[in-house]
Amino acid sequence: MHEYSLAQALVEHVERQARARGALSVHRVVVRIGPLAGVETELLTTAYDHVRVGTLCASAELCVGGEEVVWVCDACGEALPSGGGLCCPGCGLPGRLAGGDGLILERIEMEVAAHV
């Protein structure tokens, strides 16, 4: 289950970012996962719940959003139509995967001490 190692890396990264900013706690972690990322959302959420214990993320909600699969033509820059072939309808050249395979940390919501 590689979701556990992904959750561990996510919490460690969020904690480093939060500590670098003097955060007292993290309230929410927002990620986007593409359908081609090979990540099971439920398993990632369960793993996150286990690895966040005892960290700045202990009470932080994990919000998971989706990301669309996008193929583009490198030659003409056009997006390939969804559900079509993987070749550009305009020039016939093969498309390139440009989105939908990522696990992206989109936002960290944290509480920082007020500076006077």
Jmol script that loads the backbone (N, CA, C; Angstrom):
load data "model"
ATOM      1  N   MET A   1       0.858  -1.174   0.000  1.00  0.00           N
ATOM      2  CA  MET A   1       0.000   0.000   0.000  1.00  0.00           C
ATOM      3  C   MET A   1       0.905   1.238   0.000  1.00  0.00           C
ATOM      4  N   HIS A   2       1.140   1.808  -1.166  1.00  0.00           N
ATOM      5  CA  HIS A   2       2.006   2.975  -1.254  1.00  0.00           C
ATOM      6  C   HIS A   2       1.320   4.246  -0.773  1.00  0.00           C
ATOM      7  N   GLU A   3       0.020   4.201  -0.549  1.00  0.00           N
ATOM      8  CA  GLU A   3      -0.687   5.367  -0.026  1.00  0.00           C
ATOM      9  C   GLU A   3      -0.169   5.755   1.362  1.00  0.00           C
ATOM     10  N   TYR A   4       0.268   4.766   2.127  1.00  0.00           N
ATOM     11  CA  TYR A   4       0.809   5.062   3.456  1.00  0.00           C
ATOM     12  C   TYR A   4       2.072   5.904   3.330  1.00  0.00           C
ATOM     13  N   SER A   5       2.982   5.515   2.429  1.00  0.00           N
ATOM     14  CA  SER A   5       4.207   6.301   2.263  1.00  0.00           C
ATOM     15  C   SER A   5       3.906   7.669   1.673  1.00  0.00           C
ATOM     16  N   LEU A   6       2.886   7.766   0.809  1.00  0.00           N
ATOM     17  CA  LEU A   6       2.483   9.069   0.281  1.00  0.00           C
ATOM     18  C   LEU A   6       1.931   9.961   1.395  1.00  0.00           C
ATOM     19  N   ALA A   7       1.118   9.388   2.258  1.00  0.00           N
ATOM     20  CA  ALA A   7       0.558  10.144   3.382  1.00  0.00           C
ATOM     21  C   ALA A   7       1.665  10.588   4.329  1.00  0.00           C
ATOM     22  N   GLN A   8       2.621   9.714   4.583  1.00  0.00           N
ATOM     23  CA  GLN A   8       3.750  10.056   5.466  1.00  0.00           C
ATOM     24  C   GLN A   8       4.547  11.213   4.865  1.00  0.00           C
ATOM     25  N   ALA A   9       4.839  11.142   3.578  1.00  0.00           N
ATOM     26  CA  ALA A   9       5.588  12.210   2.904  1.00  0.00           C
ATOM     27  C   ALA A   9       4.792  13.511   2.900  1.00  0.00           C
ATOM     28  N   LEU A  10       3.492  13.421   2.708  1.00  0.00           N
ATOM     29  CA  LEU A  10       2.633  14.602   2.706  1.00  0.00           C
ATOM     30  C   LEU A  10       2.661  15.289   4.070  1.00  0.00           C
ATOM     31  N   VAL A  11       2.478  14.529   5.131  1.00  0.00           N
ATOM     32  CA  VAL A  11       2.475  15.094   6.479  1.00  0.00           C
ATOM     33  C   VAL A  11       3.842  15.700   6.812  1.00  0.00           C
ATOM     34  N   GLU A  12       4.920  15.020   6.438  1.00  0.00           N
ATOM     35  CA  GLU A  12       6.258  15.551   6.698  1.00  0.00           C
ATOM     36  C   GLU A  12       6.471  16.865   5.950  1.00  0.00           C
ATOM     37  N   HIS A  13       6.041  16.929   4.702  1.00  0.00           N
ATOM     38  CA  HIS A  13       6.197  18.157   3.915  1.00  0.00           C
ATOM     39  C   HIS A  13       5.362  19.300   4.499  1.00  0.00           C
ATOM     40  N   VAL A  14       4.127  19.007   4.824  1.00  0.00           N
ATOM     41  CA  VAL A  14       3.248  20.028   5.406  1.00  0.00           C
ATOM     42  C   VAL A  14       3.828  20.520   6.728  1.00  0.00           C
ATOM     43  N   GLU A  15       4.327  19.604   7.538  1.00  0.00           N
ATOM     44  CA  GLU A  15       4.911  19.995   8.816  1.00  0.00           C
ATOM     45  C   GLU A  15       6.143  20.887   8.623  1.00  0.00           C
ATOM     46  N   ARG A  16       7.001  20.552   7.660  1.00  0.00           N
ATOM     47  CA  ARG A  16       8.172  21.397   7.382  1.00  0.00           C
ATOM     48  C   ARG A  16       7.748  22.799   6.960  1.00  0.00           C
ATOM     49  N   GLN A  17       6.741  22.878   6.084  1.00  0.00           N
ATOM     50  CA  GLN A  17       6.257  24.172   5.622  1.00  0.00           C
ATOM     51  C   GLN A  17       5.636  24.966   6.769  1.00  0.00           C
ATOM     52  N   ALA A  18       4.877  24.291   7.602  1.00  0.00           N
ATOM     53  CA  ALA A  18       4.225  24.958   8.726  1.00  0.00           C
ATOM     54  C   ALA A  18       5.255  25.461   9.734  1.00  0.00           C
ATOM     55  N   ARG A  19       6.227  24.642  10.067  1.00  0.00           N
ATOM     56  CA  ARG A  19       7.262  25.055  11.018  1.00  0.00           C
ATOM     57  C   ARG A  19       8.094  26.214  10.468  1.00  0.00           C
ATOM     58  N   ALA A  20       8.357  26.198   9.174  1.00  0.00           N
ATOM     59  CA  ALA A  20       9.129  27.283   8.556  1.00  0.00           C
ATOM     60  C   ALA A  20       8.404  28.621   8.667  1.00  0.00           C
ATOM     61  N   ARG A  21       7.095  28.574   8.813  1.00  0.00           N
ATOM     62  CA  ARG A  21       6.285  29.785   8.925  1.00  0.00           C
ATOM     63  C   ARG A  21       5.854  30.074  10.361  1.00  0.00           C
ATOM     64  N   GLY A  22       6.375  29.296  11.305  1.00  0.00           N
ATOM     65  CA  GLY A  22       6.050  29.504  12.709  1.00  0.00           C
ATOM     66  C   GLY A  22       4.618  29.139  13.063  1.00  0.00           C
ATOM     67  N   ALA A  23       4.058  28.177  12.381  1.00  0.00           N
ATOM     68  CA  ALA A  23       2.666  27.784  12.622  1.00  0.00           C
ATOM     69  C   ALA A  23       2.501  27.111  13.976  1.00  0.00           C
ATOM     70  N   LEU A  24       1.380  27.406  14.592  1.00  0.00           N
ATOM     71  CA  LEU A  24       1.014  26.758  15.847  1.00  0.00           C
ATOM     72  C   LEU A  24       0.303  25.444  15.582  1.00  0.00           C
ATOM     73  N   SER A  25      -0.461  25.412  14.494  1.00  0.00           N
ATOM     74  CA  SER A  25      -1.163  24.196  14.098  1.00  0.00           C
ATOM     75  C   SER A  25      -1.586  24.311  12.635  1.00  0.00           C
ATOM     76  N   VAL A  26      -1.937  23.177  12.068  1.00  0.00           N
ATOM     77  CA  VAL A  26      -2.459  23.119  10.699  1.00  0.00           C
ATOM     78  C   VAL A  26      -3.929  22.742  10.802  1.00  0.00           C
ATOM     79  N   HIS A  27      -4.782  23.473  10.086  1.00  0.00           N
ATOM     80  CA  HIS A  27      -6.221  23.226  10.150  1.00  0.00           C
ATOM     81  C   HIS A  27      -6.746  22.417   8.972  1.00  0.00           C
ATOM     82  N   ARG A  28      -6.148  22.601   7.810  1.00  0.00           N
ATOM     83  CA  ARG A  28      -6.647  21.902   6.618  1.00  0.00           C
ATOM     84  C   ARG A  28      -5.512  21.721   5.626  1.00  0.00           C
ATOM     85  N   VAL A  29      -5.514  20.539   4.981  1.00  0.00           N
ATOM     86  CA  VAL A  29      -4.576  20.232   3.909  1.00  0.00           C
ATOM     87  C   VAL A  29      -5.422  19.878   2.691  1.00  0.00           C
ATOM     88  N   VAL A  30      -5.190  20.594   1.586  1.00  0.00           N
ATOM     89  CA  VAL A  30      -5.987  20.397   0.372  1.00  0.00           C
ATOM     90  C   VAL A  30      -5.089  19.830  -0.727  1.00  0.00           C
ATOM     91  N   VAL A  31      -5.489  18.692  -1.277  1.00  0.00           N
ATOM     92  CA  VAL A  31      -4.743  18.065  -2.367  1.00  0.00           C
ATOM     93  C   VAL A  31      -5.678  17.775  -3.536  1.00  0.00           C
ATOM     94  N   ARG A  32      -5.088  17.705  -4.727  1.00  0.00           N
ATOM     95  CA  ARG A  32      -5.811  17.274  -5.926  1.00  0.00           C
ATOM     96  C   ARG A  32      -5.153  15.997  -6.425  1.00  0.00           C
ATOM     97  N   ILE A  33      -5.994  15.033  -6.794  1.00  0.00           N
ATOM     98  CA  ILE A  33      -5.484  13.755  -7.286  1.00  0.00           C
ATOM     99  C   ILE A  33      -6.111  13.456  -8.637  1.00  0.00           C
ATOM    100  N   GLY A  34      -5.271  13.231  -9.620  1.00  0.00           N
ATOM    101  CA  GLY A  34      -5.758  12.869 -10.944  1.00  0.00           C
ATOM    102  C   GLY A  34      -6.112  11.396 -11.016  1.00  0.00           C
ATOM    103  N   PRO A  35      -7.047  11.043 -11.896  1.00  0.00           N
ATOM    104  CA  PRO A  35      -7.458   9.641 -12.003  1.00  0.00           C
ATOM    105  C   PRO A  35      -6.348   8.711 -12.507  1.00  0.00           C
ATOM    106  N   LEU A  36      -5.311   9.268 -13.112  1.00  0.00           N
ATOM    107  CA  LEU A  36      -4.204   8.443 -13.590  1.00  0.00           C
ATOM    108  C   LEU A  36      -3.011   8.449 -12.641  1.00  0.00           C
ATOM    109  N   ALA A  37      -3.186   8.994 -11.440  1.00  0.00           N
ATOM    110  CA  ALA A  37      -2.096   9.087 -10.466  1.00  0.00           C
ATOM    111  C   ALA A  37      -1.793   7.745  -9.800  1.00  0.00           C
ATOM    112  N   GLY A  38      -2.721   6.818  -9.868  1.00  0.00           N
ATOM    113  CA  GLY A  38      -2.508   5.524  -9.218  1.00  0.00           C
ATOM    114  C   GLY A  38      -2.659   5.592  -7.713  1.00  0.00           C
ATOM    115  N   VAL A  39      -3.463   6.537  -7.236  1.00  0.00           N
ATOM    116  CA  VAL A  39      -3.661   6.713  -5.799  1.00  0.00           C
ATOM    117  C   VAL A  39      -5.126   6.461  -5.470  1.00  0.00           C
ATOM    118  N   GLU A  40      -5.360   5.578  -4.516  1.00  0.00           N
ATOM    119  CA  GLU A  40      -6.709   5.317  -4.034  1.00  0.00           C
ATOM    120  C   GLU A  40      -7.028   6.339  -2.948  1.00  0.00           C
ATOM    121  N   THR A  41      -8.000   7.197  -3.212  1.00  0.00           N
ATOM    122  CA  THR A  41      -8.332   8.291  -2.299  1.00  0.00           C
ATOM    123  C   THR A  41      -8.687   7.791  -0.913  1.00  0.00           C
ATOM    124  N   GLU A  42      -9.486   6.765  -0.813  1.00  0.00           N
ATOM    125  CA  GLU A  42      -9.896   6.254   0.502  1.00  0.00           C
ATOM    126  C   GLU A  42      -8.708   5.716   1.292  1.00  0.00           C
ATOM    127  N   LEU A  43      -7.799   5.033   0.604  1.00  0.00           N
ATOM    128  CA  LEU A  43      -6.616   4.503   1.287  1.00  0.00           C
ATOM    129  C   LEU A  43      -5.691   5.635   1.731  1.00  0.00           C
ATOM    130  N   LEU A  44      -5.548   6.664   0.897  1.00  0.00           N
ATOM    131  CA  LEU A  44      -4.728   7.813   1.270  1.00  0.00           C
ATOM    132  C   LEU A  44      -5.318   8.516   2.488  1.00  0.00           C
ATOM    133  N   THR A  45      -6.628   8.691   2.511  1.00  0.00           N
ATOM    134  CA  THR A  45      -7.300   9.348   3.629  1.00  0.00           C
ATOM    135  C   THR A  45      -7.132   8.542   4.912  1.00  0.00           C
ATOM    136  N   THR A  46      -7.281   7.244   4.828  1.00  0.00           N
ATOM    137  CA  THR A  46      -7.099   6.378   5.998  1.00  0.00           C
ATOM    138  C   THR A  46      -5.668   6.436   6.496  1.00  0.00           C
ATOM    139  N   ALA A  47      -4.708   6.365   5.576  1.00  0.00           N
ATOM    140  CA  ALA A  47      -3.292   6.443   5.952  1.00  0.00           C
ATOM    141  C   ALA A  47      -2.975   7.790   6.585  1.00  0.00           C
ATOM    142  N   TYR A  48      -3.529   8.862   6.010  1.00  0.00           N
ATOM    143  CA  TYR A  48      -3.319  10.214   6.551  1.00  0.00           C
ATOM    144  C   TYR A  48      -3.805  10.295   7.995  1.00  0.00           C
ATOM    145  N   ASP A  49      -4.965   9.708   8.263  1.00  0.00           N
ATOM    146  CA  ASP A  49      -5.520   9.721   9.617  1.00  0.00           C
ATOM    147  C   ASP A  49      -4.574   9.050  10.619  1.00  0.00           C
ATOM    148  N   HIS A  50      -3.814   8.064  10.167  1.00  0.00           N
ATOM    149  CA  HIS A  50      -2.887   7.358  11.057  1.00  0.00           C
ATOM    150  C   HIS A  50      -1.575   8.121  11.238  1.00  0.00           C
ATOM    151  N   VAL A  51      -1.030   8.671  10.159  1.00  0.00           N
ATOM    152  CA  VAL A  51       0.300   9.286  10.253  1.00  0.00           C
ATOM    153  C   VAL A  51       0.276  10.708  10.810  1.00  0.00           C
ATOM    154  N   ARG A  52      -0.868  11.355  10.836  1.00  0.00           N
ATOM    155  CA  ARG A  52      -0.923  12.733  11.341  1.00  0.00           C
ATOM    156  C   ARG A  52      -0.918  12.812  12.860  1.00  0.00           C
ATOM    157  N   VAL A  53      -1.168  11.711  13.533  1.00  0.00           N
ATOM    158  CA  VAL A  53      -1.205  11.686  15.008  1.00  0.00           C
ATOM    159  C   VAL A  53       0.139  12.151  15.560  1.00  0.00           C
ATOM    160  N   GLY A  54       0.093  13.102  16.490  1.00  0.00           N
ATOM    161  CA  GLY A  54       1.298  13.595  17.136  1.00  0.00           C
ATOM    162  C   GLY A  54       2.073  14.621  16.324  1.00  0.00           C
ATOM    163  N   THR A  55       1.495  15.113  15.230  1.00  0.00           N
ATOM    164  CA  THR A  55       2.158  16.114  14.395  1.00  0.00           C
ATOM    165  C   THR A  55       1.356  17.417  14.438  1.00  0.00           C
ATOM    166  N   LEU A  56       1.865  18.440  13.764  1.00  0.00           N
ATOM    167  CA  LEU A  56       1.103  19.690  13.636  1.00  0.00           C
ATOM    168  C   LEU A  56      -0.197  19.477  12.863  1.00  0.00           C
ATOM    169  N   CYS A  57      -0.285  18.379  12.138  1.00  0.00           N
ATOM    170  CA  CYS A  57      -1.479  18.055  11.343  1.00  0.00           C
ATOM    171  C   CYS A  57      -2.487  17.222  12.122  1.00  0.00           C
ATOM    172  N   ALA A  58      -2.269  17.030  13.405  1.00  0.00           N
ATOM    173  CA  ALA A  58      -3.105  16.132  14.201  1.00  0.00           C
ATOM    174  C   ALA A  58      -4.594  16.420  14.082  1.00  0.00           C
ATOM    175  N   SER A  59      -4.962  17.687  13.995  1.00  0.00           N
ATOM    176  CA  SER A  59      -6.381  18.021  13.876  1.00  0.00           C
ATOM    177  C   SER A  59      -6.735  18.553  12.487  1.00  0.00           C
ATOM    178  N   ALA A  60      -5.822  18.427  11.552  1.00  0.00           N
ATOM    179  CA  ALA A  60      -6.034  18.981  10.210  1.00  0.00           C
ATOM    180  C   ALA A  60      -6.852  18.046   9.328  1.00  0.00           C
ATOM    181  N   GLU A  61      -7.891  18.617   8.745  1.00  0.00           N
ATOM    182  CA  GLU A  61      -8.731  17.898   7.802  1.00  0.00           C
ATOM    183  C   GLU A  61      -7.975  17.742   6.474  1.00  0.00           C
ATOM    184  N   LEU A  62      -8.094  16.576   5.867  1.00  0.00           N
ATOM    185  CA  LEU A  62      -7.541  16.349   4.526  1.00  0.00           C
ATOM    186  C   LEU A  62      -8.683  16.471   3.528  1.00  0.00           C
ATOM    187  N   CYS A  63      -8.597  17.447   2.644  1.00  0.00           N
ATOM    188  CA  CYS A  63      -9.610  17.647   1.606  1.00  0.00           C
ATOM    189  C   CYS A  63      -9.018  17.209   0.281  1.00  0.00           C
ATOM    190  N   VAL A  64      -9.705  16.291  -0.386  1.00  0.00           N
ATOM    191  CA  VAL A  64      -9.203  15.743  -1.640  1.00  0.00           C
ATOM    192  C   VAL A  64     -10.132  16.134  -2.777  1.00  0.00           C
ATOM    193  N   GLY A  65      -9.562  16.749  -3.784  1.00  0.00           N
ATOM    194  CA  GLY A  65     -10.302  17.107  -4.990  1.00  0.00           C
ATOM    195  C   GLY A  65      -9.745  16.350  -6.183  1.00  0.00           C
ATOM    196  N   GLY A  66     -10.476  16.405  -7.254  1.00  0.00           N
ATOM    197  CA  GLY A  66     -10.058  15.704  -8.454  1.00  0.00           C
ATOM    198  C   GLY A  66      -9.357  16.617  -9.441  1.00  0.00           C
ATOM    199  N   GLU A  67      -8.797  15.995 -10.445  1.00  0.00           N
ATOM    200  CA  GLU A  67      -8.109  16.701 -11.515  1.00  0.00           C
ATOM    201  C   GLU A  67      -8.470  15.995 -12.820  1.00  0.00           C
ATOM    202  N   GLU A  68      -8.746  16.759 -13.842  1.00  0.00           N
ATOM    203  CA  GLU A  68      -9.140  16.190 -15.133  1.00  0.00           C
ATOM    204  C   GLU A  68      -7.935  15.633 -15.900  1.00  0.00           C
ATOM    205  N   VAL A  69      -8.182  14.599 -16.688  1.00  0.00           N
ATOM    206  CA  VAL A  69      -7.167  14.077 -17.594  1.00  0.00           C
ATOM    207  C   VAL A  69      -7.155  14.980 -18.827  1.00  0.00           C
ATOM    208  N   VAL A  70      -5.960  15.445 -19.192  1.00  0.00           N
ATOM    209  CA  VAL A  70      -5.815  16.344 -20.336  1.00  0.00           C
ATOM    210  C   VAL A  70      -4.692  15.839 -21.224  1.00  0.00           C
ATOM    211  N   TRP A  71      -4.996  15.699 -22.503  1.00  0.00           N
ATOM    212  CA  TRP A  71      -4.006  15.355 -23.522  1.00  0.00           C
ATOM    213  C   TRP A  71      -3.900  16.532 -24.479  1.00  0.00           C
ATOM    214  N   VAL A  72      -2.677  16.875 -24.866  1.00  0.00           N
ATOM    215  CA  VAL A  72      -2.470  17.977 -25.802  1.00  0.00           C
ATOM    216  C   VAL A  72      -1.539  17.541 -26.933  1.00  0.00           C
ATOM    217  N   CYS A  73      -1.624  18.255 -28.016  1.00  0.00           N
ATOM    218  CA  CYS A  73      -0.742  18.029 -29.156  1.00  0.00           C
ATOM    219  C   CYS A  73       0.474  18.932 -28.991  1.00  0.00           C
ATOM    220  N   ASP A  74       1.667  18.358 -28.996  1.00  0.00           N
ATOM    221  CA  ASP A  74       2.881  19.162 -28.864  1.00  0.00           C
ATOM    222  C   ASP A  74       3.127  20.032 -30.086  1.00  0.00           C
ATOM    223  N   ALA A  75       2.684  19.575 -31.230  1.00  0.00           N
ATOM    224  CA  ALA A  75       2.948  20.321 -32.471  1.00  0.00           C
ATOM    225  C   ALA A  75       2.105  21.591 -32.561  1.00  0.00           C
ATOM    226  N   CYS A  76       0.804  21.479 -32.336  1.00  0.00           N
ATOM    227  CA  CYS A  76      -0.068  22.646 -32.521  1.00  0.00           C
ATOM    228  C   CYS A  76      -0.626  23.194 -31.204  1.00  0.00           C
ATOM    229  N   GLY A  77      -0.392  22.491 -30.079  1.00  0.00           N
ATOM    230  CA  GLY A  77      -0.820  22.995 -28.781  1.00  0.00           C
ATOM    231  C   GLY A  77      -2.294  22.799 -28.466  1.00  0.00           C
ATOM    232  N   GLU A  78      -3.028  22.164 -29.343  1.00  0.00           N
ATOM    233  CA  GLU A  78      -4.461  21.960 -29.120  1.00  0.00           C
ATOM    234  C   GLU A  78      -4.707  20.830 -28.126  1.00  0.00           C
ATOM    235  N   ALA A  79      -5.737  21.006 -27.304  1.00  0.00           N
ATOM    236  CA  ALA A  79      -6.163  19.935 -26.398  1.00  0.00           C
ATOM    237  C   ALA A  79      -6.918  18.889 -27.203  1.00  0.00           C
ATOM    238  N   LEU A  80      -6.627  17.632 -26.942  1.00  0.00           N
ATOM    239  CA  LEU A  80      -7.329  16.554 -27.640  1.00  0.00           C
ATOM    240  C   LEU A  80      -8.694  16.364 -27.004  1.00  0.00           C
ATOM    241  N   PRO A  81      -9.709  16.099 -27.815  1.00  0.00           N
ATOM    242  CA  PRO A  81     -11.061  15.926 -27.259  1.00  0.00           C
ATOM    243  C   PRO A  81     -11.143  14.702 -26.355  1.00  0.00           C
ATOM    244  N   SER A  82     -11.887  14.858 -25.272  1.00  0.00           N
ATOM    245  CA  SER A  82     -12.091  13.769 -24.326  1.00  0.00           C
ATOM    246  C   SER A  82     -12.812  12.605 -24.993  1.00  0.00           C
ATOM    247  N   GLY A  83     -12.347  11.409 -24.733  1.00  0.00           N
ATOM    248  CA  GLY A  83     -12.985  10.217 -25.266  1.00  0.00           C
ATOM    249  C   GLY A  83     -12.579   9.884 -26.681  1.00  0.00           C
ATOM    250  N   GLY A  84     -11.778  10.741 -27.298  1.00  0.00           N
ATOM    251  CA  GLY A  84     -11.312  10.493 -28.658  1.00  0.00           C
ATOM    252  C   GLY A  84     -10.011   9.714 -28.647  1.00  0.00           C
ATOM    253  N   GLY A  85      -9.397   9.628 -29.800  1.00  0.00           N
ATOM    254  CA  GLY A  85      -8.108   8.962 -29.909  1.00  0.00           C
ATOM    255  C   GLY A  85      -7.013   9.820 -29.306  1.00  0.00           C
ATOM    256  N   LEU A  86      -5.820   9.252 -29.243  1.00  0.00           N
ATOM    257  CA  LEU A  86      -4.697   9.962 -28.660  1.00  0.00           C
ATOM    258  C   LEU A  86      -3.837  10.656 -29.715  1.00  0.00           C
ATOM    259  N   CYS A  87      -4.425  10.875 -30.878  1.00  0.00           N
ATOM    260  CA  CYS A  87      -3.757  11.631 -31.930  1.00  0.00           C
ATOM    261  C   CYS A  87      -4.556  12.898 -32.188  1.00  0.00           C
ATOM    262  N   CYS A  88      -3.848  13.954 -32.525  1.00  0.00           N
ATOM    263  CA  CYS A  88      -4.474  15.245 -32.770  1.00  0.00           C
ATOM    264  C   CYS A  88      -5.379  15.164 -34.004  1.00  0.00           C
ATOM    265  N   PRO A  89      -6.634  15.585 -33.855  1.00  0.00           N
ATOM    266  CA  PRO A  89      -7.527  15.555 -35.011  1.00  0.00           C
ATOM    267  C   PRO A  89      -7.121  16.567 -36.086  1.00  0.00           C
ATOM    268  N   GLY A  90      -6.363  17.600 -35.693  1.00  0.00           N
ATOM    269  CA  GLY A  90      -5.949  18.620 -36.656  1.00  0.00           C
ATOM    270  C   GLY A  90      -4.750  18.224 -37.481  1.00  0.00           C
ATOM    271  N   CYS A  91      -3.682  17.756 -36.815  1.00  0.00           N
ATOM    272  CA  CYS A  91      -2.447  17.458 -37.553  1.00  0.00           C
ATOM    273  C   CYS A  91      -2.081  15.977 -37.572  1.00  0.00           C
ATOM    274  N   GLY A  92      -2.778  15.161 -36.775  1.00  0.00           N
ATOM    275  CA  GLY A  92      -2.550  13.718 -36.797  1.00  0.00           C
ATOM    276  C   GLY A  92      -1.385  13.227 -35.958  1.00  0.00           C
ATOM    277  N   LEU A  93      -0.678  14.115 -35.284  1.00  0.00           N
ATOM    278  CA  LEU A  93       0.460  13.697 -34.462  1.00  0.00           C
ATOM    279  C   LEU A  93      -0.016  13.196 -33.097  1.00  0.00           C
ATOM    280  N   PRO A  94       0.792  12.345 -32.448  1.00  0.00           N
ATOM    281  CA  PRO A  94       0.402  11.812 -31.138  1.00  0.00           C
ATOM    282  C   PRO A  94       0.307  12.905 -30.084  1.00  0.00           C
ATOM    283  N   GLY A  95      -0.610  12.717 -29.156  1.00  0.00           N
ATOM    284  CA  GLY A  95      -0.780  13.655 -28.059  1.00  0.00           C
ATOM    285  C   GLY A  95       0.138  13.321 -26.905  1.00  0.00           C
ATOM    286  N   ARG A  96       0.240  14.267 -25.975  1.00  0.00           N
ATOM    287  CA  ARG A  96       1.055  14.115 -24.776  1.00  0.00           C
ATOM    288  C   ARG A  96       0.162  14.343 -23.562  1.00  0.00           C
ATOM    289  N   LEU A  97       0.329  13.488 -22.550  1.00  0.00           N
ATOM    290  CA  LEU A  97      -0.428  13.645 -21.312  1.00  0.00           C
ATOM    291  C   LEU A  97       0.030  14.923 -20.623  1.00  0.00           C
ATOM    292  N   ALA A  98      -0.908  15.845 -20.371  1.00  0.00           N
ATOM    293  CA  ALA A  98      -0.582  17.135 -19.779  1.00  0.00           C
ATOM    294  C   ALA A  98      -1.272  17.353 -18.428  1.00  0.00           C
ATOM    295  N   GLY A  99      -2.056  16.419 -17.973  1.00  0.00           N
ATOM    296  CA  GLY A  99      -2.724  16.564 -16.683  1.00  0.00           C
ATOM    297  C   GLY A  99      -3.552  15.345 -16.360  1.00  0.00           C
ATOM    298  N   GLY A 100      -3.776  15.145 -15.085  1.00  0.00           N
ATOM    299  CA  GLY A 100      -4.605  14.030 -14.646  1.00  0.00           C
ATOM    300  C   GLY A 100      -3.826  12.890 -14.039  1.00  0.00           C
ATOM    301  N   ASP A 101      -2.499  13.052 -13.952  1.00  0.00           N
ATOM    302  CA  ASP A 101      -1.682  11.994 -13.371  1.00  0.00           C
ATOM    303  C   ASP A 101      -0.945  12.463 -12.122  1.00  0.00           C
ATOM    304  N   GLY A 102      -1.390  13.582 -11.564  1.00  0.00           N
ATOM    305  CA  GLY A 102      -0.666  14.160 -10.442  1.00  0.00           C
ATOM    306  C   GLY A 102      -1.331  13.996  -9.090  1.00  0.00           C
ATOM    307  N   LEU A 103      -0.502  14.124  -8.075  1.00  0.00           N
ATOM    308  CA  LEU A 103      -0.928  14.268  -6.691  1.00  0.00           C
ATOM    309  C   LEU A 103      -0.345  15.608  -6.272  1.00  0.00           C
ATOM    310  N   ILE A 104      -1.190  16.622  -6.160  1.00  0.00           N
ATOM    311  CA  ILE A 104      -0.735  17.995  -5.993  1.00  0.00           C
ATOM    312  C   ILE A 104      -1.201  18.557  -4.657  1.00  0.00           C
ATOM    313  N   LEU A 105      -0.241  19.044  -3.876  1.00  0.00           N
ATOM    314  CA  LEU A 105      -0.570  19.763  -2.651  1.00  0.00           C
ATOM    315  C   LEU A 105      -0.980  21.165  -3.076  1.00  0.00           C
ATOM    316  N   GLU A 106      -2.246  21.445  -2.933  1.00  0.00           N
ATOM    317  CA  GLU A 106      -2.800  22.706  -3.416  1.00  0.00           C
ATOM    318  C   GLU A 106      -2.766  23.812  -2.359  1.00  0.00           C
ATOM    319  N   ARG A 107      -3.028  23.457  -1.108  1.00  0.00           N
ATOM    320  CA  ARG A 107      -3.124  24.502  -0.082  1.00  0.00           C
ATOM    321  C   ARG A 107      -2.937  23.901   1.314  1.00  0.00           C
ATOM    322  N   ILE A 108      -2.286  24.712   2.174  1.00  0.00           N
ATOM    323  CA  ILE A 108      -2.150  24.370   3.585  1.00  0.00           C
ATOM    324  C   ILE A 108      -2.771  25.535   4.359  1.00  0.00           C
ATOM    325  N   GLU A 109      -3.762  25.258   5.175  1.00  0.00           N
ATOM    326  CA  GLU A 109      -4.363  26.275   6.023  1.00  0.00           C
ATOM    327  C   GLU A 109      -3.827  26.059   7.438  1.00  0.00           C
ATOM    328  N   MET A 110      -3.144  27.092   7.955  1.00  0.00           N
ATOM    329  CA  MET A 110      -2.499  26.949   9.251  1.00  0.00           C
ATOM    330  C   MET A 110      -2.723  28.170  10.120  1.00  0.00           C
ATOM    331  N   GLU A 111      -2.524  27.970  11.404  1.00  0.00           N
ATOM    332  CA  GLU A 111      -2.623  29.060  12.373  1.00  0.00           C
ATOM    333  C   GLU A 111      -1.217  29.478  12.752  1.00  0.00           C
ATOM    334  N   VAL A 112      -0.928  30.770  12.570  1.00  0.00           N
ATOM    335  CA  VAL A 112       0.373  31.287  12.948  1.00  0.00           C
ATOM    336  C   VAL A 112       0.201  32.316  14.063  1.00  0.00           C
ATOM    337  N   ALA A 113       1.229  32.475  14.856  1.00  0.00           N
ATOM    338  CA  ALA A 113       1.179  33.436  15.959  1.00  0.00           C
ATOM    339  C   ALA A 113       1.130  34.843  15.401  1.00  0.00           C
ATOM    340  N   ALA A 114       0.346  35.686  16.060  1.00  0.00           N
ATOM    341  CA  ALA A 114       0.253  37.093  15.649  1.00  0.00           C
ATOM    342  C   ALA A 114       1.538  37.795  16.043  1.00  0.00           C
ATOM    343  N   HIS A 115       2.085  38.573  15.117  1.00  0.00           N
ATOM    344  CA  HIS A 115       3.293  39.351  15.397  1.00  0.00           C
ATOM    345  C   HIS A 115       2.890  40.778  15.773  1.00  0.00           C
ATOM    346  N   VAL A 116       3.392  41.221  16.910  1.00  0.00           N
ATOM    347  CA  VAL A 116       3.045  42.562  17.391  1.00  0.00           C
ATOM    348  C   VAL A 116       4.127  43.547  17.044  1.00  0.00           C
TER     349      VAL A 116
END
end "model"
wireframe off; spacefill off
backbone 0.3
color backbone group
